[in-house]
Amino acid sequence: MKNTRINKLPVGIENFEKIRTGGFYYVDKTALIRDLLNTWGEVNLFTRPRRFGKSLNMSMLKTFFEIGTDKSLFDGLEIAGETELCDEYMGRFPVISVSLKGIDAADYRTARSLAVKAINEEARRLSYLMESDRLSRNDKAVFSLLMERDMDDDTLICSLRELSELLWKHHGQKVIILIDEYDVPLAKAKDEDYYDKMVNLMRDLFNQALKTNDSLYFAVLTGCLRVSKESIFTGLNNPKIFSITTVRLDEYFGFTDAEVRRMLQYYHLEDKYDEIKDWYDGYRFGNADVYCPWDVINYCDELLWDSTARPVDYWSNTSGNDVIRHFIEQEGDGLTKAELESLVAGETVTKKIREELTYRNLYDSIDNIWSLLFMTGYLTQRGQTGWKTWQLTIPNREIRNIFTDQIMEMFKANVAKDGERLAAFCSVLQNGDVGEVERQFTAYLEDTISIRDTFVRKPTKENFYHGILIGILGFKGDWYVKSNKESGDGYSDIIIRIEKEKIGIVIEVKYADDRKYELACKEAMDQIEREKYAQGLKKEGYHSVCKYGVACFKRECKVVMEKEGTYSERQAN
């Protein structure tokens, strides 16, 4: 990195104060404060996919409103221009700020203990209440219970309400409650089969804090899903929901195009704009088109040290992708192969979306899974077509890679199950039976999705078919299969060494634009000759070498082969 005096990129930092005091780059989202107050709701819920800045925005809200805040932290930011609003609200409120992100446990007992710990930590942060001359001895006894690790159920359920009552009594000002990642405990409970207990706990906790709490000024919650009101927000009067389809306050989670351009200009990375847009843009929340902040920050940080760094799947590496597996498994049982192919091709499918779900029923139907993919960021919208009906698409190359990687993993699993079919394919490949190679590889292609023209470039399409071949051949235990490393945007050849028979096989895969199979096959064979792949095998003592050119288009292929001076080919059916 040439200039070490520029602001650092805040990789993984979700604390507003640390960013503002530690010399980190900050994308200004403080206008959220103004718009949140102007659109006023006593209880406000923001739902966004993971890694879109929810926790940082919650930290920013806490820093702005909390009594005793350092007001200079907002100097130069957009909210500072709202002088009347700042005079009325900045540093004027007691704030309770609790994150439920860490309640990620394998059993209810542990999850409950982690919930108690979250309350303990916030109580300790507010421990000045123990010295308050405005609180009675009984008040302080109640507060002491909030710092105990062996907190009973009644104390835990009433903890946020009681803490807000004590703050109100001490400060003479009603309280702002911030609850970050409110639904993480429910997601884990569903996975680990203690959902009913956790729902009951969270329902009682939230009802006490948000429904029957006279000490509350307003509350903000964030989460991934808009959990059904019947499951957790029973009886809560009209909470304001700002979901991924809501136009109000739509630009405050995620980076807008203008914000990304400014960041790239600041770091002199303008030449990477197209690549970043291709990989990490494409999300639409309300009417705002946004990038994933986590991806942009991580990639820019990498580029500052390595200008040749290529984009990777930063977002998918932060969590499991089980929802994709569940989705693809529905193929043939509510999900059509044509729909899956349309998505991977960058096209849209029209689906009715249920924004309110219960975690218990996420995978009960294909309709629920469509909704889950949409709300968790694996799909995004390109417009509403009717009541609760949206055009859905894969947002960008990163998410498309998640889909294709999962498709490939499931394809490999199916290949491994049919050893007889695998042996037959390898046999005709070894014997140079070009017609059977073509027929059997086409049959394999029929078992997976096709790659169409509307989304990806030709080298990426070739990588997909290359991957299918490697997925098949990788299960042949007595063959040494080498796939040459990625070069630029494409892969080169596959080289197979059959040591026992001293037979070598070279395969070059090309994508046949507009079914121009002959041209693609010729390109493949010319590359094999130009790079002298077969000569290398012969020098190693392989007396027989089969050179295959494979041209693919959707689920069709053509194969040509040269073997020791002979040439064979067969047109695909």
C-alpha positions, 0 to 999 in steps of 0.5 A: 500500500503506497499511502499509509496515511489514508483512512483504514478500511473498517473490516469487521468493525461494527462500532461507530465510535471506534470507526470515527476515532480510529482513523477508519473510512466511514460511509455516512448513513447518519441521515437515517437518524433524521428520517427515522425520527420524521417517520416516527414509530414507537417500535421500528423493525428493520429487516435486511440480509446479513452483512448489510450494516445493521449492527453498525447503524445500531451502534450509530443510533446508540452513540447519537442518542445516548446521554453523555455522548461525544457530539464531535463524533458527528462533526462533518456528517450529514446529521450535523447539518440538522441543527434543530434536530441535534439540539433536541435529540443528540445526547438526550436519552438513556439507551439500552443496547442489546445484541442477540447475535451471540445467542447461537447455542446447541441447546436451550439451556446454553441459549438461555444462559447466553441471553442472561449474559447479554442482559448482564453485560448491558446492566454492568455498562449501566452500573452507575445506577447503583450509585443513583440517589434517585433510586430506592434500596428496592430499586437497587436490589432489582438492578442487582438481580440484572447482573446475576448469572443465575437470573430466574425466568421472571427476572429475565423476562422482565429485565429490559422493562425493569432496566428501562424503568430504572433508567427513566427514574434516574434520568427523568427521561424515557428510554430508547431500546435497541435490539440488534439481530433479534431473530438469531436465537430463533434461527438457531433454536429451529436448527437445534430443535428447541424452538418452542421454548425459545419462542416463548422466552423471546415473546415474553421478553419483547412483550414486557419491553415493547408492549407494557412498558411506560418507560419506553420512548421508542425502540429499534430492532434489526433482524434478517427475517420479519418473523410472524407477528403471531409467533413473537410479537403477539399483541404488539400495537402496529410496529413499523416494519422497514423490510427489503420491500419498503421504500421508506429508509431504503438506502440506509443499509448497503452502499449506493452506487455513488457511495461506492464510487466515492470510496473507490476514488478515495483509494484510487481504485476507480479502475476496479469499478466494473468488477466490483459492480459485477460481483457485489452490486445488484441488490434492490431494497425498496427502490434503492439499488445497493451493493453488499458493504461487507464485500466492497470493504473486504475487496477494497482492503485486499486491493490496497495490498495486492492490486492484482487481487481478484474478487472472491465470495466474501459474503458466502464465507460468513455463514452456511448456505443451507437454504440453497441446498434446500432450494435445489433439492426441491427441483422436480417437487415444486421447483422446475429445472427451467426456473433454476436455469433462468435464475442462473442465467440472470433472468427473472422468475415471478413469485408470490412472497410471504414476508412474514414467516415462522422459523418453524415453517421455513422449509415446509413448502417451495413457496416459503423457500422462495420467500426465504431466499428473497429475504436473506439476500440470495435473490433480489427483486426487479419490480412488483407485478401484483399483490405480494408478487415480485420478479426475482433474480440472482443479484450478482456474480458472487451469489450466482457462484453460490448457486452453481457451487451448490449445484455442482456439489449435489451433482458430484454426490449423485455421480458418486452414487452410480459407480456403474455409470461412472465406470462405463463413461471412463471406459469409453473415454479411455478406449477412444469411443468418441460417439459413446463419450458424446452420448454419455456426457450429454446424459450427464449434462441432462442431469444438471442445469444448463448455462445460458447466454444472458448472464455470464461470459464465455470463459465462465460458461466453459468453467462450468462444463469443465467443473462437471467433467472434473466432478465425474472424473474425480471419482475414478480412483486409479486415474490421476486427473489434473486440472490445470490452474485457472488462467485469467478468466478461463481454465485450460486442459484436463490431463489424465494419466492412467499409469497401469496401461500407460495411457494418457488423455487430454481434454479441452472444453469450449463453449459453443456460442449459438451451437457453433460446435465445429468451430468450438471443437476446432478451437479446442483441438488447436489449443491442445496442439499449440500448447503441446499437451500430448507431447508432454505425456509422450515424453513421460512414457505414455505410449497412447494419448487420446486428445479430446475437444469438447464443445458444449451448449446448454445441455448438448455437446459435441466431441471430437478426438485424435488418437495417434494420428487418427481423427474421429467425430460424431455430431450430437443428436 
